[in-house]
Amino acid sequence: MLYSFPTFSAQQYQIFNLTEAFGSGHFVPTDINDAGDVSGVYIDGNNRFESRGYLYKDGQLLELESEESIFTEQETLQVKTVPVAINNGGQVFGGVSYRYENQFYSVASGLQFLWENGLRYRTGYGDYVQSNSDCYPIDINDHGNYLLTCDAADNVNRTIYVGGNTYIDIYVRGTDIFATAINNDNKVVGRYLGAAFLLQNEEINLLPNLTQSRSIANDINNQGQIVGAVYKQLSGSEQYAFISSPGGHVTALTFEGNAYAEAINERGQVVGQLQDASSATEAFLFTDGSVQKLNDLVTDNPTAMTLTHATAINASGQIIGKGTVGGADFYYLATPASHACPGEYRKYNLSGHHARWQRFIADIPSCATHMNVEITGGTGDRDLYLRHTNPPWKPLFDCKRRAAIPNSDNHKRCQISNPEPGIWHIGVLRNSNYDGTTLRVRYW
């Protein structure tokens, strides 16, 4: 289970206009990973079929192509790739549209692709998926396990989770199911029988307190927090956004008006869109226990874009979404302004009785020249692990502390000089049950 540090103040954002940055065409983002890489589609002028999948990385657009096509010349005349998700390993998953013998086949044609390290692969399911089933690519986790929602022969949606050569087919004839996201524990969320669901261990459970409502779960993070939307009545359009804890407790995100939660990051920050009394749509950020309009947090917005939708957020707080300039639709990347040094995070009264690991993240700014991570106090035996970018494991870490420092109250400490900026993952490994431990992160 992954826990995250709280943020202590409202972040301010700088806006990059993805629509105006690339000549006559524009880039439509679909997902963002923790490194800030953005998957999406580049539309060349007004010809939407000529659009292709791209990756926005380090200020450049990279076409998701390879020297070897995933189709033969006999199979197709034109191909369009449509990325839907990118994981923290840089793998991009999406669908394929193509023309063959003058007939157009959409993204739901049952053909998907996986792009990795400059090469694009065609994913296939053998005889598992019926040939008359249309499958929509949905999501991919950091293990490379991807998620599909397929229309079965009787036009009823079913969800298929694909992990390597293992398939989990969730399908009950006469019912309706649609998946929206998968996390690193292979937990899947979405809508089932008109209500938000969680799939784990091949079993579907509707989220508590939502079974009598029209609802949908749109995203799940690696600590098991789920976000989505609930309609206030079984009929009608009024709705509120919700966040569900790993234990299943559902909390409404407080706002006077309609709200729809799209995504959640590892800090528990949530993005989506809301409507106030004037019915104007605005992107929102839920952080520090409150909903804030993203437009109110912007300090640098050269094209004066109004941010109307927020569709994804990474662990660093970067957000992608849609806005308007002069009434026309544009797309943006919002990046937090650098936060100041020094800084400090703390977690109190940690205990380990069931889970082998407890995991945390800390976002270290570029101004930091020193970082100090320590666990102190309490009873029991636990080890401290630290790793940049990815979670630590027993053989994979940047720092590990096992032996207690003498006369220091069960004290274990990692000190890093000139730490790489960005996300640092912290792991506390239980050797025996422990209680009353404090985790402290300082940087300066």
TORLODO-694094 format. One record per residue (C-alpha): z, y negated, x negated. Coordinates in nm, 2 decimals. Each point is the difference from the previous one (the first is absolute). Layout:
REM residues N
       pz       py       px
        Z        Y        X
...
END
This chain:
REM residues 444
       pz       py       px
     0.00     0.00     0.00
    -0.09    -0.34    -0.13
     0.22    -0.31     0.06
    -0.10    -0.35    -0.10
     0.18    -0.31    -0.10
     0.03    -0.29     0.25
    -0.17    -0.33    -0.06
     0.23    -0.29     0.00
    -0.21    -0.30     0.09
    -0.33    -0.07     0.18
    -0.29     0.05    -0.23
    -0.28    -0.26    -0.03
    -0.36     0.10    -0.01
    -0.33    -0.10    -0.15
    -0.32     0.07     0.19
    -0.32     0.14    -0.15
    -0.30    -0.02     0.24
    -0.19     0.33    -0.04
    -0.28    -0.12     0.23
    -0.11    -0.30    -0.20
     0.05     0.15    -0.35
    -0.31     0.22    -0.03
    -0.32    -0.20     0.07
    -0.20     0.05     0.32
     0.19     0.31     0.11
     0.37     0.06     0.05
     0.26     0.26    -0.07
     0.20     0.16     0.29
     0.32     0.16    -0.13
     0.14     0.32     0.14
     0.30     0.09    -0.21
     0.19    -0.10    -0.31
     0.21     0.20    -0.25
     0.30    -0.09    -0.21
    -0.22    -0.11    -0.30
    -0.17    -0.26     0.23
    -0.33     0.19     0.01
    -0.17    -0.06     0.34
    -0.25     0.24     0.16
    -0.25    -0.13     0.25
    -0.36    -0.06     0.10
    -0.23    -0.26    -0.14
    -0.24    -0.12     0.26
    -0.32    -0.15    -0.15
    -0.10    -0.29     0.22
    -0.05     0.10     0.36
    -0.13     0.35    -0.07
     0.30     0.22     0.08
    -0.18     0.33    -0.07
    -0.06    -0.11    -0.36
     0.37    -0.04    -0.05
     0.18     0.24    -0.23
     0.35     0.09    -0.11
     0.15    -0.20    -0.27
     0.32    -0.04    -0.20
     0.14    -0.35    -0.08
     0.18     0.05    -0.33
     0.11    -0.25    -0.26
    -0.21    -0.28     0.16
    -0.32     0.20     0.02
    -0.18     0.21     0.26
    -0.09     0.35    -0.10
    -0.24     0.20     0.21
     0.12     0.35     0.09
    -0.30     0.18    -0.13
    -0.07     0.26    -0.26
    -0.30     0.12    -0.19
    -0.01     0.32     0.21
    -0.03    -0.07     0.37
     0.20     0.20     0.25
    -0.32     0.06     0.19
    -0.33     0.14    -0.10
    -0.32    -0.19     0.06
    -0.10     0.26     0.26
     0.33    -0.05     0.19
    -0.02    -0.38     0.06
    -0.20    -0.31    -0.02
     0.28    -0.26    -0.01
     0.38     0.03    -0.06
     0.28    -0.24     0.07
     0.35     0.07    -0.13
     0.30    -0.14     0.20
     0.33     0.02    -0.19
     0.31     0.01     0.22
     0.29     0.06    -0.25
     0.09    -0.02    -0.36
     0.31     0.17    -0.16
     0.20    -0.09    -0.31
    -0.20     0.23    -0.22
    -0.31    -0.21     0.08
    -0.17     0.27     0.22
    -0.20    -0.15     0.28
    -0.06     0.20     0.32
    -0.25    -0.09     0.27
    -0.28     0.10     0.23
    -0.38     0.01    -0.04
    -0.27    -0.14     0.23
    -0.35     0.11    -0.06
    -0.36     0.02     0.14
    -0.18     0.33     0.00
    -0.35     0.05     0.16
     0.03    -0.35     0.15
     0.33     0.09     0.18
     0.32    -0.20    -0.07
     0.33     0.19    -0.06
     0.32    -0.20     0.02
     0.32     0.02    -0.21
     0.13     0.25     0.25
    -0.27     0.25    -0.08
     0.24     0.23    -0.18
    -0.10    -0.11    -0.35
     0.26    -0.16    -0.23
     0.01    -0.10    -0.37
     0.26    -0.02    -0.27
    -0.05    -0.25    -0.29
     0.19     0.05    -0.32
    -0.05    -0.13    -0.35
    -0.35    -0.13     0.06
    -0.12     0.32     0.17
    -0.05     0.06     0.37
     0.04     0.34     0.16
    -0.10     0.14     0.33
     0.30     0.16     0.18
    -0.07     0.30     0.22
     0.20     0.24     0.22
    -0.22     0.30     0.01
     0.01     0.17     0.34
     0.35    -0.13     0.08
    -0.12    -0.31     0.19
    -0.24     0.09     0.28
    -0.35    -0.12    -0.07
     0.00    -0.20     0.33
     0.32    -0.18    -0.09
    -0.01    -0.37    -0.11
     0.27    -0.08    -0.26
     0.13    -0.34    -0.09
     0.15    -0.06    -0.35
     0.35    -0.15     0.04
     0.22     0.00    -0.31
     0.07     0.15    -0.35
     0.34     0.04    -0.17
     0.08    -0.02    -0.37
    -0.04     0.38    -0.04
    -0.36    -0.03     0.12
     0.07     0.17     0.33
    -0.21    -0.17     0.27
     0.02    -0.03     0.37
    -0.26     0.03     0.27
    -0.01    -0.04     0.38
    -0.28     0.20     0.16
    -0.15     0.01     0.35
     0.00     0.36     0.11
    -0.27     0.16     0.21
     0.17    -0.11     0.33
     0.00    -0.37    -0.12
     0.38     0.01    -0.07
     0.13    -0.13    -0.32
     0.18     0.23    -0.25
     0.16    -0.07    -0.33
    -0.09     0.19    -0.32
     0.21    -0.05    -0.31
    -0.19     0.12    -0.31
     0.19     0.08    -0.32
    -0.22     0.17    -0.26
    -0.12     0.32     0.17
     0.29    -0.01     0.25
    -0.07    -0.12     0.35
     0.25    -0.09     0.27
    -0.18    -0.02     0.34
     0.20    -0.16     0.28
    -0.19     0.06     0.32
     0.11     0.09     0.35
    -0.28     0.02     0.25
     0.02    -0.26     0.27
     0.22    -0.24    -0.20
    -0.08    -0.30    -0.20
     0.11    -0.06    -0.36
    -0.10    -0.26    -0.26
     0.14    -0.03    -0.35
     0.03    -0.33    -0.18
     0.18     0.06    -0.34
     0.14     0.26    -0.24
     0.27    -0.05    -0.27
     0.07     0.18    -0.32
     0.23     0.25     0.18
    -0.31     0.09     0.21
     0.17    -0.15     0.31
    -0.26    -0.12     0.25
     0.04    -0.26     0.27
    -0.22    -0.12     0.29
    -0.02     0.03     0.38
     0.04     0.32     0.20
     0.00     0.02     0.38
     0.00    -0.38     0.00
     0.32    -0.03    -0.21
     0.08    -0.05    -0.37
     0.05     0.33    -0.19
     0.11     0.13    -0.34
    -0.15     0.32    -0.13
     0.20     0.19    -0.27
     0.02     0.36    -0.09
    -0.29     0.06     0.24
     0.21    -0.11     0.30
    -0.06    -0.30     0.22
     0.29    -0.21     0.11
    -0.02    -0.31     0.22
     0.20    -0.29    -0.14
     0.34    -0.03     0.18
     0.04    -0.27     0.26
    -0.38    -0.03     0.03
    -0.09     0.31     0.20
    -0.01    -0.20     0.33
    -0.21    -0.28    -0.14
    -0.36    -0.05    -0.10
     0.03    -0.03    -0.38
    -0.17     0.07    -0.33
     0.12     0.06    -0.35
    -0.23    -0.17    -0.25
     0.15     0.06    -0.34
     0.27     0.19    -0.19
     0.14    -0.07    -0.35
     0.13     0.25    -0.25
     0.36    -0.05     0.11
    -0.09     0.10     0.36
     0.00    -0.34     0.16
    -0.25    -0.02     0.28
    -0.16    -0.31     0.16
    -0.21    -0.05     0.31
    -0.02    -0.16     0.34
     0.15     0.06     0.34
    -0.14    -0.13     0.33
     0.27    -0.15     0.21
    -0.13     0.17     0.31
    -0.21     0.32     0.05
    -0.28    -0.23     0.13
    -0.07    -0.35    -0.14
    -0.06    -0.15    -0.34
     0.35    -0.15    -0.09
     0.13     0.18    -0.31
     0.25    -0.02    -0.27
     0.00     0.13    -0.36
     0.26     0.25    -0.12
     0.13     0.16    -0.31
     0.17     0.34     0.00
     0.25     0.12    -0.27
    -0.04     0.34    -0.17
     0.28     0.12     0.24
    -0.21    -0.10     0.30
     0.18    -0.32     0.11
    -0.26    -0.24     0.15
     0.05    -0.37    -0.04
    -0.22    -0.27     0.16
    -0.12    -0.28    -0.23
     0.14    -0.30     0.17
    -0.26    -0.27     0.10
    -0.05    -0.19     0.32
    -0.34     0.12     0.10
    -0.23     0.30    -0.07
     0.00     0.17    -0.34
    -0.19     0.30    -0.15
     0.12     0.15    -0.33
    -0.29     0.14    -0.22
     0.16     0.10    -0.33
     0.32     0.04    -0.20
     0.05     0.01    -0.38
     0.27     0.17    -0.22
     0.23    -0.30     0.04
     0.00     0.03     0.37
    -0.20    -0.31     0.04
    -0.23     0.01     0.31
    -0.32    -0.18     0.09
    -0.20    -0.04     0.31
    -0.10    -0.26     0.26
     0.18    -0.18     0.27
    -0.07    -0.23     0.29
     0.23    -0.29     0.11
     0.01    -0.18     0.33
    -0.33    -0.17    -0.07
    -0.17     0.34    -0.04
    -0.11    -0.09    -0.35
    -0.02     0.30    -0.23
     0.17    -0.03    -0.34
     0.07     0.24    -0.29
     0.37     0.07    -0.05
     0.23     0.13    -0.28
     0.33     0.17     0.09
     0.24    -0.03    -0.29
     0.37    -0.06    -0.05
     0.06     0.11     0.36
    -0.22    -0.27     0.16
    -0.36    -0.05     0.11
    -0.18    -0.29    -0.16
    -0.34    -0.14     0.05
    -0.21     0.06    -0.31
    -0.17    -0.34     0.04
     0.34    -0.17    -0.05
     0.05     0.17    -0.33
    -0.33    -0.10    -0.16
     0.01    -0.26    -0.28
    -0.36     0.04    -0.14
    -0.28     0.03     0.25
    -0.32    -0.17    -0.14
    -0.22     0.07     0.30
     0.27    -0.08     0.26
    -0.03     0.34     0.16
     0.22     0.08     0.31
     0.14     0.35    -0.06
    -0.03     0.19     0.33
     0.04     0.36    -0.10
     0.18     0.19    -0.28
    -0.10     0.36    -0.03
     0.16     0.14    -0.32
     0.27    -0.09    -0.26
     0.07     0.16    -0.33
     0.33     0.04    -0.19
    -0.05    -0.34    -0.18
    -0.03    -0.18     0.33
    -0.38    -0.06    -0.02
    -0.16    -0.01     0.35
    -0.35     0.04     0.12
    -0.13    -0.11     0.34
    -0.23    -0.21     0.21
     0.00    -0.38     0.07
    -0.22    -0.27     0.13
    -0.16    -0.31    -0.15
    -0.16    -0.23     0.25
     0.00     0.27     0.26
    -0.18     0.25    -0.21
     0.16     0.33    -0.13
     0.10     0.02    -0.36
     0.20     0.25    -0.21
     0.27    -0.06    -0.25
     0.23     0.13    -0.27
     0.35    -0.16     0.01
     0.19     0.02    -0.33
     0.37    -0.10    -0.04
     0.06    -0.29    -0.23
     0.19     0.11    -0.31
     0.37     0.01     0.05
     0.23    -0.16    -0.25
     0.22     0.15    -0.27
     0.28     0.10    -0.03
     0.05     0.23     0.30
     0.22     0.29     0.11
     0.00     0.28     0.25
     0.29     0.22     0.10
     0.07     0.31     0.22
     0.36     0.09     0.07
     0.19     0.32     0.10
    -0.28     0.24    -0.08
     0.08     0.37     0.06
    -0.18     0.32    -0.06
     0.09     0.31     0.19
    -0.33     0.15     0.13
    -0.30    -0.16    -0.16
    -0.06     0.09    -0.36
    -0.15    -0.34    -0.07
     0.06    -0.35     0.13
    -0.29    -0.24    -0.08
    -0.02    -0.38    -0.01
    -0.25    -0.26    -0.11
     0.04    -0.34    -0.17
    -0.28    -0.26    -0.02
     0.03    -0.17    -0.35
    -0.18    -0.33    -0.04
    -0.22    -0.09    -0.30
     0.26    -0.26    -0.12
     0.25     0.28    -0.09
     0.05     0.08    -0.37
     0.30     0.23     0.06
     0.09     0.25     0.27
     0.33     0.18     0.04
     0.05     0.29     0.25
     0.34     0.17     0.03
     0.20     0.22     0.22
     0.38    -0.04    -0.01
     0.32     0.11     0.18
     0.08     0.28     0.24
     0.05     0.36    -0.05
    -0.23     0.30    -0.07
    -0.28     0.06    -0.24
    -0.35    -0.17     0.02
    -0.27    -0.09    -0.24
    -0.21    -0.33    -0.02
    -0.38     0.01    -0.03
    -0.24    -0.30    -0.03
    -0.38    -0.01     0.01
    -0.26    -0.27     0.04
    -0.26     0.02     0.28
     0.07     0.36     0.10
     0.32     0.18     0.11
     0.18     0.18    -0.28
     0.05     0.37    -0.02
     0.18     0.22    -0.26
    -0.29     0.02    -0.25
    -0.14    -0.35     0.09
     0.20    -0.31    -0.06
     0.02    -0.32    -0.21
     0.37     0.02    -0.03
     0.26     0.27     0.07
     0.38    -0.02    -0.03
     0.21     0.32     0.03
     0.31    -0.04    -0.21
     0.26    -0.25     0.13
     0.09    -0.29    -0.22
     0.37     0.05    -0.12
     0.26    -0.20     0.19
    -0.25    -0.17     0.23
     0.08     0.14     0.34
    -0.27     0.26     0.03
    -0.25    -0.25    -0.13
    -0.37     0.08    -0.08
    -0.24    -0.27    -0.10
    -0.37    -0.05    -0.09
    -0.10    -0.31    -0.19
    -0.37    -0.10    -0.03
    -0.13    -0.28    -0.21
    -0.32    -0.18     0.11
    -0.03     0.21     0.31
    -0.34     0.04     0.16
    -0.01    -0.22     0.31
    -0.04     0.16     0.34
     0.17     0.30     0.17
     0.26     0.20    -0.19
     0.11     0.32     0.16
     0.37     0.11    -0.04
     0.13     0.35     0.06
     0.36     0.12     0.03
     0.01     0.37    -0.05
     0.30     0.20     0.14
     0.16     0.25    -0.24
     0.30     0.03     0.23
     0.11    -0.18     0.31
     0.08    -0.36    -0.06
     0.14    -0.30     0.19
     0.06    -0.37    -0.04
    -0.27    -0.07    -0.25
    -0.14    -0.35    -0.05
    -0.36    -0.05    -0.12
    -0.07    -0.34    -0.16
    -0.33    -0.14    -0.13
    -0.01    -0.32    -0.20
    -0.30    -0.18    -0.16
    -0.02    -0.32    -0.20
END
